[in-house]
Amino acid sequence: MRVIMMLGAVASAPAMAEVKTASPTGFEIANAARISVPPEQVYAMLGQPARWWNKAHSYSGDSANFTQELRAGGCFCEALPADRGSIEHGRVVFAQPGKALRLYAALGPLQQEAVTAVLTWSLKPVAGGTEVTQSYVVNGSVRGGADKLAPIVDRVLAEQLRGLQAALAKP
């Protein structure tokens, strides 16, 4: 199996990435970017991860296998065609079109740890587009320490935000 660390132009400002806090039992990450399209368009693109999630951070090796339902209970899932399997990367707990999308999502190797993880995409209209804030909060028991994973997860999630920006840049 090809497990690769799984964890998310038009931009008028580059993405900002930051590990806000990190300890052996958890971490908080924040990434932000300004995207020059309206919030509703950004929100709609969040529902199309096959267009912006980097395949290097997948189990199947193909971004086309990703789906995201933009509703409470909706699955952020990946099909594993070779094995006729699937993986649930996250479950939507809050969906507010054009404003926010929140998932319980222990991404990648965090799925095999005793953690709670919350990924939130917040969208704020600004002059010329949308301020997108991506936050990821993880808490629980991580073998080897969550603080050691925090910078890696931060880079992977910042990469997904850049992918979202790039997808919105395409006509």
N, CA, C and O atoms as a DFTB+ gen file, in Angstrom:
684 C
 N C O
     1  1       0.849      -1.164       0.000
     2  2       0.000       0.000       0.000
     3  2       0.895       1.226       0.000
     4  3       1.959       1.259       0.618
     5  1       0.437       2.190      -0.689
     6  2       1.192       3.426      -0.819
     7  2       0.635       4.433       0.178
     8  3      -0.239       5.229      -0.166
     9  1       1.135       4.403       1.413
    10  2       0.677       5.376       2.391
    11  2       1.616       6.529       2.351
    12  3       2.830       6.412       2.519
    13  1       1.019       7.605       2.127
    14  2       1.776       8.819       2.077
    15  2       1.089       9.726       3.068
    16  3      -0.131       9.682       3.230
    17  1       1.850      10.518       3.706
    18  2       1.279      11.372       4.740
    19  2       0.074      12.115       4.189
    20  3       0.186      12.891       3.240
    21  1      -1.064      11.871       4.790
    22  2      -2.310      12.445       4.308
    23  2      -2.784      13.492       5.286
    24  3      -2.955      13.154       6.457
    25  1      -2.948      14.395       5.010
    26  2      -3.526      15.317       5.940
    27  2      -4.327      16.406       5.265
    28  3      -4.883      17.272       5.940
    29  1      -5.141      19.839       2.611
    30  2      -5.253      20.421       2.242
    31  2      -4.615      20.911       2.311
    32  3      -4.606      21.998       1.733
    33  1      -1.312      31.590      -9.775
    34  2      -2.526      31.305      -9.082
    35  2      -3.405      32.514      -8.980
    36  3      -3.238      33.654      -9.413
    37  1      -4.591      31.860      -8.155
    38  2      -5.608      32.872      -7.968
    39  2      -5.263      33.739      -6.779
    40  3      -5.858      34.798      -6.577
    41  1      -4.350      33.313      -6.031
    42  2      -4.055      34.016      -4.784
    43  2      -3.510      35.407      -5.046
    44  3      -2.658      35.620      -5.909
    45  1      -4.032      36.345      -4.271
    46  2      -3.465      37.681      -4.344
    47  2      -2.445      37.863      -3.230
    48  3      -1.752      38.879      -3.173
    49  1      -2.356      36.877      -2.350
    50  2      -1.339      36.870      -1.296
    51  2      -0.920      35.424      -1.072
    52  3      -1.756      34.524      -1.150
    53  1       0.352      35.187      -0.798
    54  2       0.800      33.818      -0.592
    55  2       0.207      33.222       0.675
    56  3      -0.205      33.948       1.580
    57  1       0.166      31.892       0.734
    58  2      -0.356      31.207       1.908
    59  2       0.549      31.445       3.102
    60  3       1.774      31.464       2.974
    61  1      -0.070      31.627       4.276
    62  2       0.640      31.753       5.533
    63  2       0.449      30.438       6.268
    64  3      -0.674      29.942       6.361
    65  1       1.516      29.871       6.788
    66  2       1.437      28.608       7.517
    67  2       2.082      28.780       8.881
    68  3       3.101      29.456       9.026
    69  1       1.463      28.149       9.886
    70  2       2.001      28.299      11.231
    71  2       1.556      27.154      12.125
    72  3       0.377      26.805      12.164
    73  1       2.518      26.569      12.849
    74  2       2.191      25.674      13.947
    75  2       2.005      26.592      15.146
    76  3       2.973      27.151      15.662
    77  1       0.758      26.748      15.591
    78  2       0.463      27.688      16.677
    79  2       0.877      27.133      18.034
    80  3       1.453      27.850      18.852
    81  1       0.589      25.869      18.272
    82  2       0.993      25.201      19.510
    83  2       1.326      23.758      19.183
    84  3       0.804      23.194      18.221
    85  1       2.196      23.162      19.986
    86  2       2.530      21.743      19.817
    87  2       3.008      21.187      21.151
    88  3       3.804      21.809      21.854
    89  1       2.507      20.003      21.485
    90  2       2.928      19.293      22.692
    91  2       2.887      17.803      22.366
    92  3       2.410      17.430      21.294
    93  1       3.367      16.950      23.250
    94  2       3.311      15.513      22.974
    95  2       1.886      14.984      22.775
    96  3       1.697      13.936      22.158
    97  1       0.884      15.706      23.294
    98  2      -0.492      15.220      23.185
    99  2      -1.351      15.984      22.188
   100  3      -2.550      15.724      22.097
   101  1      -0.781      16.907      21.448
   102  2      -1.597      17.600      20.462
   103  2      -0.897      18.775      19.817
   104  3       0.223      19.136      20.179
   105  1      -1.585      19.364      18.850
   106  2      -1.061      20.552      18.185
   107  2      -2.191      21.310      17.526
   108  3      -3.285      20.785      17.317
   109  1      -1.898      22.567      17.202
   110  2      -2.824      23.413      16.460
   111  2      -2.054      24.066      15.326
   112  3      -0.972      24.622      15.516
   113  1      -2.646      23.983      14.140
   114  2      -2.040      24.528      12.925
   115  2      -3.001      25.544      12.323
   116  3      -4.216      25.355      12.370
   117  1      -2.465      26.611      11.764
   118  2      -3.278      27.590      11.042
   119  2      -2.584      27.943       9.735
   120  3      -1.388      28.235       9.710
   121  1      -3.338      27.911       8.668
   122  2      -2.863      28.328       7.352
   123  2      -3.883      29.317       6.802
   124  3      -5.079      29.180       7.057
   125  1      -3.425      30.296       6.062
   126  2      -4.347      31.280       5.500
   127  2      -3.849      31.747       4.148
   128  3      -2.651      31.744       3.861
   129  1      -4.802      32.147       3.330
   130  2      -4.476      32.693       2.016
   131  2      -5.629      33.563       1.544
   132  3      -6.778      33.364       1.941
   133  1      -5.316      34.508       0.712
   134  2      -6.331      35.325       0.061
   135  2      -6.476      34.795      -1.362
   136  3      -5.492      34.660      -2.090
   137  1      -7.705      34.500      -1.744
   138  2      -7.983      33.953      -3.073
   139  2      -8.941      34.907      -3.775
   140  3      -9.929      35.343      -3.184
   141  1      -8.657      35.228      -5.018
   142  2      -9.416      36.266      -5.719
   143  2     -10.657      35.748      -6.441
   144  3     -10.890      36.058      -7.609
   145  1     -11.441      34.958      -5.725
   146  2     -12.769      34.546      -6.191
   147  2     -13.711      34.664      -4.993
   148  3     -13.247      34.687      -3.853
   149  1     -15.027      34.738      -5.226
   150  2     -15.976      34.880      -4.121
   151  2     -16.004      33.636      -3.212
   152  3     -15.665      32.538      -3.653
   153  1     -16.409      33.814      -1.942
   154  2     -16.467      32.694      -1.000
   155  2     -17.297      31.505      -1.493
   156  3     -16.942      30.354      -1.236
   157  1     -18.385      31.773      -2.189
   158  2     -19.232      30.681      -2.681
   159  2     -18.471      29.787      -3.659
   160  3     -18.669      28.572      -3.688
   161  1     -17.610      30.397      -4.451
   162  2     -16.813      29.632      -5.414
   163  2     -15.740      28.812      -4.696
   164  3     -15.473      27.672      -5.076
   165  1     -15.132      29.381      -3.669
   166  2     -14.141      28.644      -2.877
   167  2     -14.823      27.459      -2.200
   168  3     -14.305      26.343      -2.215
   169  1     -15.991      27.710      -1.605
   170  2     -16.734      26.650      -0.915
   171  2     -17.071      25.506      -1.874
   172  3     -16.893      24.335      -1.540
   173  1     -17.552      25.851      -3.052
   174  2     -17.879      24.821      -4.046
   175  2     -16.645      23.997      -4.403
   176  3     -16.743      22.782      -4.575
   177  1     -15.486      24.643      -4.515
   178  2     -14.255      23.923      -4.850
   179  2     -13.831      22.997      -3.707
   180  3     -13.233      21.952      -3.961
   181  1     -14.125      23.357      -2.462
   182  2     -13.818      22.457      -1.347
   183  2     -14.514      21.109      -1.540
   184  3     -14.031      20.082      -1.061
   185  1     -15.638      21.114      -2.235
   186  2     -16.368      19.884      -2.526
   187  2     -15.804      19.095      -3.692
   188  3     -16.375      18.077      -4.083
   189  1     -14.683      19.553      -4.258
   190  2     -14.066      18.872      -5.399
   191  2     -12.584      18.592      -5.140
   192  3     -11.737      19.028      -5.920
   193  1     -12.251      17.872      -4.059
   194  2     -10.839      17.649      -3.739
   195  2     -10.074      16.910      -4.831
   196  3      -8.846      16.983      -4.877
   197  1     -10.768      16.211      -5.699
   198  2     -10.084      15.530      -6.810
   199  2      -9.371      16.539      -7.706
   200  3      -8.440      16.180      -8.429
   201  1      -9.803      17.799      -7.662
   202  2      -9.201      18.841      -8.495
   203  2      -8.036      19.556      -7.826
   204  3      -7.284      20.264      -8.495
   205  1      -7.870      19.380      -6.494
   206  2      -6.832      20.167      -5.833
   207  2      -5.999      19.426      -4.781
   208  3      -4.950      19.931      -4.382
   209  1      -6.424      18.263      -4.326
   210  2      -5.644      17.524      -3.325
   211  2      -4.461      16.856      -4.016
   212  3      -4.632      16.215      -5.053
   213  1      -3.278      16.998      -3.459
   214  2      -2.076      16.433      -4.064
   215  2      -2.082      14.913      -3.934
   216  3      -2.212      14.378      -2.832
   217  1      -1.942      14.227      -5.054
   218  2      -1.974      12.764      -5.062
   219  2      -0.848      12.147      -4.244
   220  3      -0.952      10.991      -3.832
   221  1       0.220      12.891      -4.002
   222  2       1.326      12.377      -3.188
   223  2       0.890      12.143      -1.747
   224  3       1.551      11.420      -1.002
   225  1      -0.221      12.754      -1.359
   226  2      -0.730      12.604       0.003
   227  2      -2.052      11.848      -0.030
   228  3      -3.078      12.309       0.470
   229  1      -1.985      10.675      -0.637
   230  2      -3.160       9.823      -0.768
   231  2      -2.749       8.376      -0.525
   232  3      -1.564       8.045      -0.490
   233  1      -3.741       7.535      -0.362
   234  2      -3.481       6.102      -0.244
   235  2      -3.507       5.434      -1.615
   236  3      -2.808       4.446      -1.840
   237  1      -4.310       5.971      -2.531
   238  2      -4.468       5.355      -3.847
   239  2      -3.446       5.848      -4.865
   240  3      -3.225       5.200      -5.888
   241  1      -2.818       6.996      -4.589
   242  2      -1.878       7.564      -5.542
   243  2      -2.547       8.344      -6.657
   244  3      -1.899       8.694      -7.644
   245  1      -3.862       8.627      -6.512
   246  2      -4.600       9.318      -7.567
   247  2      -5.639      10.251      -6.950
   248  3      -6.584       9.792      -6.307
   249  1      -5.468      11.536      -7.141
   250  2      -6.407      12.523      -6.590
   251  2      -7.824      12.339      -7.114
   252  3      -8.782      12.744      -6.456
   253  1      -7.969      11.741      -8.281
   254  2      -9.301      11.526      -8.856
   255  2     -10.176      10.652      -7.971
   256  3     -11.394      10.613      -8.147
   257  1      -9.572       9.955      -7.028
   258  2     -10.330       9.060      -6.146
   259  2     -10.915       9.760      -4.923
   260  3     -11.566       9.117      -4.099
   261  1     -10.691      11.078      -4.791
   262  2     -11.197      11.832      -3.640
   263  2     -12.584      12.400      -3.909
   264  3     -12.879      12.846      -5.017
   265  1     -13.432      12.380      -2.883
   266  2     -14.738      13.031      -2.926
   267  2     -14.966      13.743      -1.595
   268  3     -14.379      13.383      -0.574
   269  1     -15.820      14.751      -1.625
   270  2     -16.185      15.486      -0.403
   271  2     -17.629      15.927      -0.524
   272  3     -17.971      16.702      -1.417
   273  1     -18.478      15.441       0.363
   274  2     -19.875      15.858       0.397
   275  2     -19.985      17.091       1.291
   276  3     -19.543      17.068       2.440
   277  1     -20.564      18.148       0.774
   278  2     -20.658      19.416       1.500
   279  2     -21.959      19.497       2.294
   280  3     -22.808      20.350       2.034
   281  1     -22.100      18.596       3.267
   282  2     -23.280      18.571       4.141
   283  2     -22.889      17.886       5.440
   284  3     -21.946      17.095       5.470
   285  1     -23.608      18.185       6.509
   286  2     -23.345      17.510       7.777
   287  2     -23.477      16.003       7.562
   288  3     -24.440      15.537       6.952
   289  1     -22.515      15.255       8.062
   290  2     -22.484      13.811       7.847
   291  2     -21.783      13.416       6.566
   292  3     -21.548      12.232       6.327
   293  1     -21.447      14.393       5.738
   294  2     -20.800      14.121       4.453
   295  2     -19.400      13.562       4.627
   296  3     -18.674      13.931       5.550
   297  1     -19.042      12.678       3.734
   298  2     -17.756      11.988       3.807
   299  2     -16.691      12.681       2.961
   300  3     -16.926      13.013       1.799
   301  1     -15.519      12.895       3.558
   302  2     -14.314      13.244       2.806
   303  2     -13.625      11.902       2.627
   304  3     -12.925      11.426       3.521
   305  1     -13.827      11.304       1.473
   306  2     -13.440       9.913       1.254
   307  2     -12.512       9.758       0.059
   308  3     -12.388      10.641      -0.790
   309  1     -11.873       8.607       0.032
   310  2     -10.992       8.243      -1.074
   311  2     -11.278       6.795      -1.443
   312  3     -11.253       5.909      -0.588
   313  1     -11.548       6.567      -2.704
   314  2     -11.724       5.201      -3.200
   315  2     -10.353       4.560      -3.384
   316  3      -9.387       5.222      -3.765
   317  1     -10.287       3.275      -3.111
   318  2      -9.068       2.490      -3.324
   319  2      -9.391       1.430      -4.375
   320  3      -9.597       0.263      -4.041
   321  1      -9.436       1.838      -5.648
   322  2      -9.899       0.956      -6.715
   323  2      -9.139      -0.361      -6.824
   324  3      -9.743      -1.395      -7.106
   325  1      -7.850      -0.342      -6.610
   326  2      -7.055      -1.566      -6.768
   327  2      -7.512      -2.662      -5.815
   328  3      -7.433      -3.848      -6.136
   329  1      -7.988      -2.260      -4.643
   330  2      -8.434      -3.231      -3.639
   331  2      -9.947      -3.253      -3.491
   332  3     -10.479      -3.978      -2.650
   333  1     -10.637      -2.468      -4.298
   334  2     -12.078      -2.274      -4.158
   335  2     -12.427      -1.816      -2.744
   336  3     -13.451      -2.202      -2.181
   337  1     -11.553      -0.988      -2.192
   338  2     -11.744      -0.484      -0.838
   339  2     -11.972       1.012      -0.829
   340  3     -12.133       1.648      -1.871
   341  1     -11.982       1.550       0.362
   342  2     -12.163       2.990       0.523
   343  2     -11.632       3.405       1.888
   344  3     -11.404       2.574       2.767
   345  1     -11.444       4.696       2.038
   346  2     -11.010       5.252       3.309
   347  2     -11.789       6.529       3.569
   348  3     -11.973       7.351       2.672
   349  1     -12.246       6.686       4.804
   350  2     -12.887       7.927       5.221
   351  2     -11.821       8.769       5.900
   352  3     -11.368       8.448       6.998
   353  1     -11.429       9.838       5.247
   354  2     -10.432      10.736       5.822
   355  2     -11.072      11.683       6.829
   356  3     -10.418      12.122       7.775
   357  1     -12.351      11.997       6.627
   358  2     -13.035      12.905       7.534
   359  2     -14.537      12.849       7.349
   360  3     -15.043      12.329       6.355
   361  1     -15.241      13.402       8.335
   362  2     -16.701      13.452       8.313
   363  2     -17.119      14.881       8.634
   364  3     -16.683      15.446       9.637
   365  1     -17.966      15.469       7.785
   366  2     -18.418      16.846       7.974
   367  2     -19.331      16.932       9.201
   368  3     -20.275      16.156       9.347
   369  1     -19.027      17.889      10.074
   370  2     -19.869      18.133      11.243
   371  2     -20.532      19.507      11.176
   372  3     -21.466      19.783      11.928
   373  1     -20.048      20.375      10.272
   374  2     -20.621      21.706      10.115
   375  2     -20.399      22.155       8.680
   376  3     -19.266      22.193       8.200
   377  1     -21.478      22.490       8.006
   378  2     -21.389      22.963       6.625
   379  2     -22.249      24.210       6.485
   380  3     -23.466      24.154       6.661
   381  1     -21.624      25.319       6.174
   382  2     -22.326      26.577       5.966
   383  2     -21.825      27.163       4.647
   384  3     -20.786      27.821       4.614
   385  1     -22.564      26.924       3.556
   386  2     -22.112      27.335       2.230
   387  2     -21.613      28.779       2.178
   388  3     -22.257      29.710       2.662
   389  1     -20.436      28.918       1.570
   390  2     -19.833      30.227       1.409
   391  2     -19.188      30.788       2.662
   392  3     -18.619      31.879       2.634
   393  1     -19.274      30.037       3.784
   394  2     -18.738      30.561       5.045
   395  2     -17.785      29.606       5.750
   396  3     -16.699      30.015       6.159
   397  1     -18.170      28.340       5.902
   398  2     -17.315      27.429       6.673
   399  2     -17.631      25.967       6.374
   400  3     -18.754      25.602       6.027
   401  1     -16.598      25.152       6.523
   402  2     -16.725      23.701       6.424
   403  2     -15.832      23.113       7.513
   404  3     -14.637      23.403       7.569
   405  1     -16.429      22.274       8.389
   406  2     -15.664      21.674       9.491
   407  2     -15.838      20.161       9.459
   408  3     -16.937      19.637       9.283
   409  1     -14.711      19.483       9.635
   410  2     -14.715      18.019       9.617
   411  2     -13.998      17.465      10.841
   412  3     -13.026      18.048      11.320
   413  1     -14.483      16.342      11.338
   414  2     -13.670      15.521      12.224
   415  2     -12.802      14.719      11.277
   416  3     -13.316      13.970      10.447
   417  1     -11.482      14.868      11.392
   418  2     -10.606      14.300      10.367
   419  2      -9.222      13.992      10.928
   420  3      -8.332      14.843      10.917
   421  1      -9.053      12.780      11.410
   422  2      -7.719      12.320      11.807
   423  2      -7.041      11.856      10.520
   424  3      -7.214      10.715      10.091
   425  1      -6.282      12.741       9.920
   426  2      -5.722      12.503       8.591
   427  2      -4.472      11.634       8.630
   428  3      -3.699      11.665       9.587
   429  1      -4.296      10.863       7.571
   430  2      -3.087      10.058       7.384
   431  2      -2.767       9.175       8.564
   432  3      -3.629       8.439       9.044
   433  1      -1.533       9.240       9.040
   434  2      -1.113       8.355      10.122
   435  2      -1.845       8.634      11.431
   436  3      -1.812       7.802      12.338
   437  1      -2.502       9.781      11.549
   438  2      -3.252      10.069      12.770
   439  2      -4.457       9.153      12.917
   440  3      -4.991       9.012      14.017
   441  1      -4.898       8.525      11.823
   442  2      -6.023       7.596      11.904
   443  2      -5.723       6.409      12.803
   444  3      -6.638       5.831      13.389
   445  1      -4.467       6.042      12.920
   446  2      -4.129       4.887      13.749
   447  2      -3.732       5.273      15.167
   448  3      -3.203       4.452      15.916
   449  1      -3.989       6.517      15.531
   450  2      -3.701       6.996      16.881
   451  2      -5.017       7.309      17.595
   452  3      -6.060       7.457      16.959
   453  1      -4.954       7.407      18.909
   454  2      -6.143       7.713      19.714
   455  2      -6.278       9.229      19.838
   456  3      -5.971       9.811      20.878
   457  1      -6.745       9.855      18.756
   458  2      -6.845      11.314      18.724
   459  2      -8.211      11.772      18.237
   460  3      -8.948      11.041      17.576
   461  1      -8.510      12.993      18.589
   462  2      -9.609      13.725      17.983
   463  2      -8.948      14.827      17.165
   464  3      -8.052      15.518      17.649
   465  1      -9.392      14.983      15.934
   466  2      -8.795      15.989      15.056
   467  2      -9.910      16.731      14.325
   468  3     -10.826      16.115      13.780
   469  1      -9.822      18.046      14.319
   470  2     -10.844      18.882      13.696
   471  2     -10.177      19.780      12.654
   472  3      -9.265      20.546      12.966
   473  1     -10.651      19.671      11.409
   474  2     -10.175      20.499      10.301
   475  2     -11.284      21.489       9.946
   476  3     -12.399      21.086       9.616
   477  1     -10.975      22.773      10.014
   478  2     -11.960      23.809       9.707
   479  2     -11.441      24.701       8.588
   480  3     -10.315      25.194       8.631
   481  1     -12.296      24.895       7.582
   482  2     -12.044      25.856       6.509
   483  2     -13.004      27.016       6.756
   484  3     -14.220      26.827       6.704
   485  1     -12.482      28.210       7.022
   486  2     -13.312      29.403       7.225
   487  2     -13.112      30.342       6.043
   488  3     -11.985      30.580       5.609
   489  1     -14.215      30.871       5.530
   490  2     -14.183      31.738       4.354
   491  2     -14.759      33.098       4.727
   492  3     -15.867      33.191       5.255
   493  1     -14.005      34.139       4.451
   494  2     -14.435      35.499       4.781
   495  2     -14.318      36.359       3.529
   496  3     -13.246      36.449       2.930
   497  1     -15.432      36.998       3.130
   498  2     -15.338      37.876       1.964
   499  2     -14.458      39.087       2.274
   500  3     -14.577      39.710       3.329
   501  1     -13.586      39.398       1.340
   502  2     -12.727      40.580       1.438
   503  2     -12.718      41.246       0.067
   504  3     -13.144      40.648      -0.922
   505  1     -12.240      42.465       0.011
   506  2     -12.157      43.168      -1.266
   507  2     -11.364      42.326      -2.257
   508  3     -10.216      41.967      -1.995
   509  1     -11.968      42.017      -3.378
   510  2     -11.288      41.266      -4.424
   511  2     -11.286      39.760      -4.246
   512  3     -10.606      39.060      -4.996
   513  1     -12.035      39.232      -3.263
   514  2     -12.057      37.778      -3.135
   515  2     -12.423      37.261      -1.765
   516  3     -13.380      37.714      -1.136
   517  1     -11.624      36.285      -1.313
   518  2     -11.933      35.554      -0.089
   519  2     -10.674      35.343       0.733
   520  3      -9.625      34.982       0.200
   521  1     -10.785      35.571       2.030
   522  2      -9.730      35.187       2.963
   523  2     -10.078      33.776       3.431
   524  3     -11.116      33.561       4.057
   525  1      -9.211      32.825       3.128
   526  2      -9.424      31.426       3.510
   527  2      -8.506      31.115       4.684
   528  3      -7.292      31.303       4.608
   529  1      -9.103      30.638       5.765
   530  2      -8.325      30.200       6.917
   531  2      -8.582      28.713       7.110
   532  3      -9.726      28.264       7.174
   533  1      -7.518      27.979       7.201
   534  2      -7.580      26.531       7.404
   535  2      -6.978      26.277       8.787
   536  3      -5.821      26.618       9.029
   537  1      -7.752      25.683       9.690
   538  2      -7.184      25.349      10.997
   539  2      -7.347      23.857      11.243
   540  3      -8.321      23.235      10.819
   541  1      -6.373      23.309      11.934
   542  2      -6.372      21.877      12.235
   543  2      -5.930      21.727      13.681
   544  3      -4.824      22.124      14.047
   545  1      -6.796      21.156      14.491
   546  2      -6.529      20.974      15.909
   547  2      -6.580      19.484      16.213
   548  3      -7.568      18.811      15.919
   549  1      -5.503      18.978      16.804
   550  2      -5.376      17.554      17.119
   551  2      -5.076      17.422      18.605
   552  3      -4.242      18.147      19.147
   553  1      -5.770      16.482      19.264
   554  2      -5.515      16.236      20.675
   555  2      -5.731      14.760      20.973
   556  3      -6.685      14.153      20.484
   557  1      -4.842      14.185      21.778
   558  2      -4.978      12.795      22.179
   559  2      -3.626      12.136      22.341
   560  3      -2.612      12.795      22.570
   561  1      -3.635      10.830      22.218
   562  2      -2.417      10.047      22.400
   563  2      -1.810       9.700      21.041
   564  3      -2.430       9.024      20.220
   565  1      -0.591      10.177      20.826
   566  2       0.135       9.900      19.589
   567  2       1.458       9.245      19.968
   568  3       2.294       9.850      20.638
   569  1       1.633       8.014      19.534
   570  2       2.893       7.328      19.825
   571  2       4.046       8.122      19.238
   572  3       4.033       8.475      18.059
   573  1       5.028       8.396      20.056
   574  2       6.171       9.182      19.604
   575  2       5.994      10.674      19.797
   576  3       6.960      11.428      19.680
   577  1       4.775      11.120      20.092
   578  2       4.531      12.535      20.362
   579  2       3.949      13.302      19.191
   580  3       4.505      13.306      18.093
   581  1       2.827      13.947      19.441
   582  2       2.164      14.748      18.405
   583  2       3.026      15.925      17.963
   584  3       2.978      16.338      16.804
   585  1       3.813      16.463      18.892
   586  2       4.641      17.622      18.560
   587  2       5.634      17.325      17.444
   588  3       6.033      18.231      16.712
   589  1       6.033      16.071      17.309
   590  2       6.976      15.702      16.245
   591  2       6.293      15.681      14.877
   592  3       6.939      15.909      13.854
   593  1       4.994      15.409      14.860
   594  2       4.248      15.388      13.596
   595  2       3.798      16.782      13.149
   596  3       3.585      17.010      11.958
   597  1       3.653      17.698      14.082
   598  2       3.055      19.007      13.785
   599  2       3.681      19.724      12.590
   600  3       2.937      20.167      11.715
   601  1       5.013      19.864      12.504
   602  2       5.566      20.595      11.355
   603  2       5.332      19.882      10.026
   604  3       5.169      20.530       8.992
   605  1       5.316      18.564      10.052
   606  2       5.074      17.791       8.825
   607  2       3.634      17.988       8.371
   608  3       3.374      18.251       7.196
   609  1       2.698      17.859       9.312
   610  2       1.281      18.036       8.999
   611  2       1.032      19.461       8.505
   612  3       0.250      19.671       7.577
   613  1       1.685      20.424       9.116
   614  2       1.544      21.815       8.691
   615  2       1.945      21.980       7.225
   616  3       1.235      22.623       6.452
   617  1       3.063      21.407       6.853
   618  2       3.522      21.509       5.450
   619  2       2.527      20.846       4.495
   620  3       2.227      21.383       3.429
   621  1       2.020      19.675       4.887
   622  2       1.082      18.952       4.017
   623  2      -0.219      19.737       3.855
   624  3      -0.732      19.859       2.743
   625  1      -0.751      20.267       4.949
   626  2      -1.997      21.027       4.844
   627  2      -1.802      22.340       4.091
   628  3      -2.682      22.753       3.336
   629  1      -0.668      22.996       4.284
   630  2      -0.383      24.216       3.519
   631  2      -0.320      23.892       2.028
   632  3      -0.766      24.683       1.196
   633  1       0.228      22.741       1.700
   634  2       0.297      22.310       0.300
   635  2      -1.105      22.136      -0.281
   636  3      -1.339      22.476      -1.441
   637  1      -2.035      21.611       0.511
   638  2      -3.402      21.424       0.017
   639  2      -4.082      22.778      -0.196
   640  3      -4.844      22.947      -1.149
   641  1      -3.809      23.741       0.686
   642  2      -4.357      25.085       0.499
   643  2      -3.821      25.703      -0.792
   644  3      -4.567      26.346      -1.530
   645  1      -2.541      25.511      -1.063
   646  2      -1.976      26.001      -2.334
   647  2      -2.634      25.291      -3.520
   648  3      -2.862      25.910      -4.559
   649  1      -2.938      24.011      -3.374
   650  2      -3.631      23.279      -4.430
   651  2      -5.020      23.840      -4.683
   652  3      -5.456      23.945      -5.830
   653  1      -5.716      24.199      -3.607
   654  2      -7.033      24.823      -3.734
   655  2      -6.908      26.146      -4.495
   656  3      -7.710      26.432      -5.384
   657  1      -5.909      26.943      -4.147
   658  2      -5.663      28.210      -4.851
   659  2      -5.427      27.962      -6.337
   660  3      -6.010      28.637      -7.187
   661  1      -4.583      27.006      -6.640
   662  2      -4.240      26.720      -8.040
   663  2      -5.459      26.239      -8.820
   664  3      -5.644      26.617      -9.977
   665  1      -6.290      25.407      -8.194
   666  2      -7.487      24.907      -8.881
   667  2      -8.439      26.047      -9.217
   668  3      -9.090      26.028     -10.261
   669  1      -8.521      27.029      -8.343
   670  2      -9.400      28.165      -8.597
   671  2      -8.813      29.128      -9.622
   672  3      -9.519      30.000     -10.129
   673  1      -7.538      28.980      -9.927
   674  2      -6.891      29.819     -10.944
   675  2      -7.172      29.317     -12.351
   676  3      -7.036      30.060     -13.322
   677  1      -7.567      28.043     -12.458
   678  2      -7.818      27.458     -13.784
   679  2      -9.183      27.893     -14.293
   680  3     -10.142      27.958     -13.524
   681  1      -9.276      28.195     -15.592
   682  2     -10.570      28.622     -16.151
   683  2     -11.596      27.507     -16.169
   684  3     -12.726      27.715     -16.608
